[in-house]
Amino acid sequence: MPIASSELILNPDGSIYHLNLKPANIADIIITVGDQDRVAKVTSYFDEVIFETQKREFKTQTGFYNGKKMTVISTGIGIDNIDIVLNELDALVNIDLETREIKPKHHKLNIVRIGTSGGIQPHAELDKFVMSEAGVGFDGLLHYYKNNITNEEATHALCEHLNISPKKPQPYIVDGDPDLIQLFKTDKNVIPGFTGTNLGFYGPQGRTLRLETQDPTFIDQLVDFKFQEKTITNLEMETSAIYCLSKLLGHGALSMNAIIANRSTGNFSNDPKAAVDSLIQFTLDKLSQL
């Protein structure tokens, strides 16, 4: 049955509504970045760029790196934008946009986030890379979809550990793609860990300026959490949403985070741009091996 035009929204030229993309415009390897200016920083290392477009904060460039076709797309900040980007990327490869029907054969994408993050553990050192073995969601997005994809044992342990208000979304933990984890983990600068995702930068991540947080101990509780020797290493605003939607939709996903601040020490990187640039080059080299 065709999907209604109110649900699958297309532009007059037939491109998907928010991303302004057609199926031929993207590769099977997708790199997501938050900042639209970072798209060109990534593709500056490409052999060539064969396509580009932008609508709102969603800027896309597709090209080749070491002969491997890749697409780089900016998502903006936050899980609400990830909900748009992941669903529309999937629609481009798994829905026939002309007939509006789901394709009989599933098409898998590999989606890797290149982002910045703040470490909350001392070992999440400045300018190192955290590879998110799992996304720890405090954002609530997963609960809007029918699902059975959480790491139930880890999620249960986290919920038992946290003294979280019933007014807040129930936390969840979703594992990253094992094949991508295997590809990226073999480097001394890569720190494996669990990445916490929340729906804001200040109060939701325990920062206080003029407003008091509902639970001043929230970050301390996260720091103390341990599951099978794994800790929550860092906090940001996209990873859990990328992981849950990718797994639900049948895509591979991994989040790579340059640590530019450490909440446990109170320090900030002396050269965050260099840390991000190093992560970009590292990620491109790894993805060219797929």
Backbone torsions as a table, in degrees:
resi	resn	phi	psi	omega
1	MET	NA	131.2	-179.7
2	PRO	-62.6	143.6	176.8
3	ILE	-79.6	132.3	-175.1
4	ALA	-61.1	150.9	-178.8
5	SER	-66.9	-20.1	176.3
6	SER	-76.1	-18.8	-178.2
7	GLU	-100.3	-45.1	175.4
8	LEU	-106.4	96.3	-172.5
9	ILE	-94.1	128.0	-180.0
10	LEU	-118.5	151.4	173.6
11	ASN	-78.2	164.9	-179.8
12	PRO	-55.3	-27.6	179.6
13	ASP	-86.2	4.0	178.6
14	GLY	90.5	0.4	178.6
15	SER	-80.1	157.0	179.1
16	ILE	-66.8	144.5	-161.3
17	TYR	-58.0	-60.3	-173.3
18	HIS	-77.7	-41.2	-173.4
19	LEU	-82.2	-18.0	178.9
20	ASN	61.8	37.7	-176.2
21	LEU	-120.4	150.4	169.9
22	LYS	-111.4	161.3	-176.8
23	PRO	-53.7	-36.6	-177.2
24	ALA	-71.4	-10.6	-174.5
25	ASN	-84.8	-10.3	-173.6
26	ILE	-121.5	156.6	175.8
27	ALA	-97.5	173.4	176.3
28	ASP	-78.8	-16.6	174.5
29	ILE	-102.6	119.3	-177.7
30	ILE	-116.5	127.6	173.1
31	ILE	-108.7	123.9	176.7
32	THR	-104.8	140.1	174.8
33	VAL	-133.0	152.9	179.5
34	GLY	-77.1	-47.6	-173.5
35	ASP	-84.1	125.6	-179.8
36	GLN	-62.8	-28.3	177.4
37	ASP	-69.9	-20.0	-179.7
38	ARG	-76.9	-17.8	178.0
39	VAL	-57.8	-50.8	-179.0
40	ALA	-66.9	-29.4	176.7
41	LYS	-65.5	-38.1	177.6
42	VAL	-69.6	-48.9	-174.5
43	THR	-75.6	-7.9	174.6
44	SER	-63.2	-19.9	177.6
45	TYR	-91.4	-5.5	-179.1
46	PHE	-69.3	154.9	171.1
47	ASP	-67.9	-39.6	176.4
48	GLU	-161.5	153.9	173.8
49	VAL	-110.6	125.2	-174.5
50	ILE	-107.1	-10.3	-179.2
51	PHE	-156.6	143.9	171.4
52	GLU	-154.4	149.1	176.2
53	THR	-158.0	164.7	175.3
54	GLN	-151.7	138.0	171.6
55	LYS	-142.0	121.8	-173.3
56	ARG	55.9	-132.8	-179.1
57	GLU	-85.8	-0.1	-175.5
58	PHE	-93.0	95.1	178.4
59	LYS	-104.2	133.8	-176.5
60	THR	-130.2	137.2	169.8
61	GLN	-135.4	137.0	178.0
62	THR	-122.6	138.8	180.0
63	GLY	-168.9	-155.9	-175.4
64	PHE	-127.6	136.4	173.5
65	TYR	-126.0	119.3	-176.1
66	ASN	50.8	37.9	177.6
67	GLY	82.5	-3.1	-178.5
68	LYS	-100.4	126.8	-179.3
69	LYS	-75.7	130.2	-179.0
70	MET	-140.8	152.9	174.7
71	THR	-119.5	135.7	175.8
72	VAL	-116.4	128.8	-177.4
73	ILE	-135.8	136.9	176.1
74	SER	-89.9	137.2	-177.6
75	THR	-104.0	-13.7	-166.3
76	GLY	74.4	-172.2	-175.9
77	ILE	-99.1	134.1	166.0
78	GLY	109.0	158.8	-175.0
79	ILE	-69.7	-26.8	178.8
80	ASP	-63.5	-39.9	176.6
81	ASN	-69.7	-35.2	177.3
82	ILE	-62.4	-37.2	177.7
83	ASP	-58.9	-40.0	177.4
84	ILE	-68.6	-52.7	-172.7
85	VAL	-62.4	-47.4	-176.5
86	LEU	-67.6	-42.3	179.3
87	ASN	-65.6	-38.2	-178.1
88	GLU	-77.0	-34.6	173.5
89	LEU	-61.5	-43.7	178.7
90	ASP	-62.9	-41.2	-180.0
91	ALA	-60.3	-34.8	-179.0
92	LEU	-62.9	-30.7	-176.0
93	VAL	-108.4	-17.1	-174.5
94	ASN	-121.4	4.0	173.9
95	ILE	-129.3	133.9	174.0
96	ASP	-76.6	109.9	-174.0
97	LEU	-69.7	-18.8	178.4
98	GLU	-81.7	-45.5	-179.7
99	THR	-88.7	-15.2	-177.1
100	ARG	64.0	28.4	179.5
101	GLU	-114.3	147.1	178.4
102	ILE	-68.3	133.9	-179.5
103	LYS	-69.6	144.7	-178.0
104	PRO	-68.6	-27.7	-179.0
105	LYS	-109.0	125.9	-178.1
106	HIS	-73.9	140.5	178.8
107	HIS	-115.3	122.0	-176.3
108	LYS	-94.8	135.8	171.6
109	LEU	-106.5	153.2	168.1
110	ASN	-109.4	119.7	-171.4
111	ILE	-118.5	119.2	-177.6
112	VAL	-123.6	125.2	177.6
113	ARG	-88.6	132.1	168.9
114	ILE	-110.4	109.6	-174.7
115	GLY	-139.7	177.0	173.3
116	THR	-109.6	156.3	-175.1
117	SER	-158.7	161.4	174.8
118	GLY	-105.9	126.4	177.5
119	GLY	-77.4	148.3	176.6
120	ILE	-119.0	-2.5	175.5
121	GLN	-111.1	145.1	179.6
122	PRO	-57.1	-32.6	-177.4
123	HIS	-78.1	-9.7	173.6
124	ALA	-83.4	76.5	-169.2
125	GLU	-74.9	153.6	178.9
126	LEU	-56.9	139.0	175.7
127	ASP	72.6	3.3	172.6
128	LYS	-85.5	171.5	179.1
129	PHE	-110.5	125.7	171.1
130	VAL	-95.3	124.7	173.4
131	MET	-97.2	118.8	-174.1
132	SER	-80.6	101.5	175.7
133	GLU	-69.0	-24.7	175.8
134	ALA	-151.8	151.1	173.0
135	GLY	-100.8	129.3	-179.5
136	VAL	-105.8	106.6	-171.4
137	GLY	-94.2	124.7	171.2
138	PHE	-111.9	13.4	-169.7
139	ASP	-94.6	-22.7	177.8
140	GLY	87.0	-5.7	-174.5
141	LEU	-59.1	-43.3	-176.0
142	LEU	-56.3	-33.4	-174.1
143	HIS	-71.1	-8.9	176.4
144	TYR	-86.4	-6.1	-179.5
145	TYR	-120.0	144.3	173.2
146	LYS	-65.7	127.3	-173.2
147	ASN	-155.5	158.9	170.2
148	ASN	-147.6	42.2	-169.7
149	ILE	-108.0	-1.4	-176.5
150	THR	-73.3	154.9	167.9
151	ASN	-76.7	96.2	-169.0
152	GLU	-63.8	-40.3	-178.1
153	GLU	-65.6	-45.0	179.4
154	ALA	-67.6	-40.7	179.2
155	THR	-62.1	-43.6	178.7
156	HIS	-61.8	-43.2	-179.8
157	ALA	-62.8	-40.0	179.7
158	LEU	-65.8	-45.7	-179.0
159	CYS	-64.7	-34.7	176.1
160	GLU	-68.9	-33.2	-176.8
161	HIS	-76.4	-39.4	-173.1
162	LEU	-81.3	143.4	170.4
163	ASN	-101.2	75.1	-170.8
164	ILE	-101.1	141.7	-178.6
165	SER	-64.1	138.7	177.5
166	PRO	-66.0	-12.4	177.8
167	LYS	-78.0	-13.6	-178.5
168	LYS	-97.2	157.9	178.5
169	PRO	-60.7	147.6	176.0
170	GLN	-69.2	128.5	179.4
171	PRO	-64.8	157.6	175.9
172	TYR	-147.2	156.2	177.8
173	ILE	-127.6	126.8	179.0
174	VAL	-124.7	130.9	-178.1
175	ASP	-75.4	149.7	172.7
176	GLY	-75.8	174.5	-178.2
177	ASP	-72.7	123.4	-174.5
178	PRO	-63.2	-34.5	-179.7
179	ASP	-68.7	-41.4	178.3
180	LEU	-69.1	-38.0	176.6
181	ILE	-59.8	-44.6	179.6
182	GLN	-61.4	-38.6	-178.9
183	LEU	-67.1	-38.4	-170.9
184	PHE	-93.6	-16.0	-167.3
185	LYS	-78.6	-13.7	-173.5
186	THR	-87.0	66.8	176.1
187	ASP	-156.5	140.2	-175.2
188	LYS	-67.0	-22.4	179.6
189	ASN	-84.8	-5.6	-177.3
190	VAL	-93.2	123.2	177.9
191	ILE	-107.3	114.6	176.7
192	PRO	-76.6	145.8	178.4
193	GLY	-177.5	-179.4	175.3
194	PHE	-97.8	133.6	-178.7
195	THR	-106.7	122.2	177.5
196	GLY	-83.7	136.4	179.9
197	THR	-123.0	129.4	176.3
198	ASN	-130.6	171.4	-170.5
199	LEU	-95.7	18.7	175.3
200	GLY	-162.0	168.3	-176.3
201	PHE	-97.4	-31.6	-174.8
202	TYR	-95.6	-95.1	-177.1
203	GLY	-52.6	-46.6	-179.2
204	PRO	-62.4	-21.7	175.7
205	GLN	-106.6	18.6	172.4
206	GLY	77.9	16.1	177.6
207	ARG	-89.1	140.2	-179.9
208	THR	-122.2	120.4	171.2
209	LEU	-108.5	-86.0	175.6
210	ARG	-106.9	-13.2	-178.5
211	LEU	-105.0	135.6	175.8
212	GLU	-78.1	144.0	175.8
213	THR	-83.9	154.7	-179.8
214	GLN	-65.7	-34.1	-178.5
215	ASP	-133.5	96.3	-178.8
216	PRO	-65.4	-13.9	-178.2
217	THR	-95.0	3.7	-172.6
218	PHE	-56.1	-49.4	-178.1
219	ILE	-65.2	-40.2	178.2
220	ASP	-60.3	-39.0	177.6
221	GLN	-63.5	-39.7	178.9
222	LEU	-65.9	-42.1	-179.9
223	VAL	-60.3	-37.7	-176.2
224	ASP	-80.1	-12.9	-177.0
225	PHE	-72.5	136.5	176.3
226	LYS	-143.7	134.2	177.2
227	PHE	-133.5	116.1	-179.0
228	GLN	48.2	48.7	178.3
229	GLU	70.2	4.5	176.4
230	LYS	-97.1	141.6	178.8
231	THR	-121.4	163.1	170.8
232	ILE	-79.5	111.3	-170.9
233	THR	-89.8	-29.6	-170.5
234	ASN	-156.6	165.6	-179.6
235	LEU	-128.5	140.8	173.4
236	GLU	-157.8	-157.5	-168.0
237	MET	-131.4	15.6	-177.5
238	GLU	-137.1	-28.3	-165.4
239	THR	-58.6	-48.9	-175.7
240	SER	-61.8	-35.2	179.1
241	ALA	-68.4	-40.8	176.9
242	ILE	-61.9	-43.2	-177.4
243	TYR	-68.4	-44.8	-175.4
244	CYS	-69.3	-42.8	-179.1
245	LEU	-71.1	-38.5	178.1
246	SER	-61.5	-44.3	-179.1
247	LYS	-66.9	-42.0	178.0
248	LEU	-61.5	-37.1	-175.9
249	LEU	-91.4	-4.5	176.3
250	GLY	84.2	30.8	178.8
251	HIS	-113.5	156.9	174.4
252	GLY	-84.6	142.4	-179.7
253	ALA	-144.8	143.7	175.2
254	LEU	-147.3	142.9	177.8
255	SER	-115.4	123.6	176.4
256	MET	-113.3	127.9	-171.6
257	ASN	-126.0	123.2	172.1
258	ALA	-80.1	123.5	-178.7
259	ILE	-82.8	109.9	-178.2
260	ILE	-109.0	-5.5	175.4
261	ALA	-146.7	151.8	175.0
262	ASN	-128.7	114.3	-175.6
263	ARG	-70.2	-27.5	-177.3
264	SER	-74.2	-28.0	180.0
265	THR	-105.2	-16.8	-178.1
266	GLY	78.9	16.0	-175.5
267	ASN	-102.4	154.0	177.6
268	PHE	-125.4	145.1	-177.0
269	SER	-57.2	141.1	175.8
270	ASN	-74.4	-21.7	-179.2
271	ASP	-147.1	73.3	-177.4
272	PRO	-62.7	-31.1	179.1
273	LYS	-63.8	-39.9	178.9
274	ALA	-66.1	-37.9	178.8
275	ALA	-63.7	-42.9	179.4
276	VAL	-67.2	-41.9	180.0
277	ASP	-61.7	-40.8	177.7
278	SER	-63.3	-40.4	178.4
279	LEU	-66.4	-38.2	177.8
280	ILE	-58.6	-50.3	-177.8
281	GLN	-64.2	-40.9	178.3
282	PHE	-61.0	-44.8	-177.2
283	THR	-67.2	-42.6	179.2
284	LEU	-62.3	-41.7	178.4
285	ASP	-61.9	-40.8	179.5
286	LYS	-67.8	-44.9	-177.1
287	LEU	-67.1	-27.3	178.5
288	SER	-67.8	-11.9	178.6
289	GLN	-88.2	-7.9	179.7
290	LEU	-68.5	NA	NA
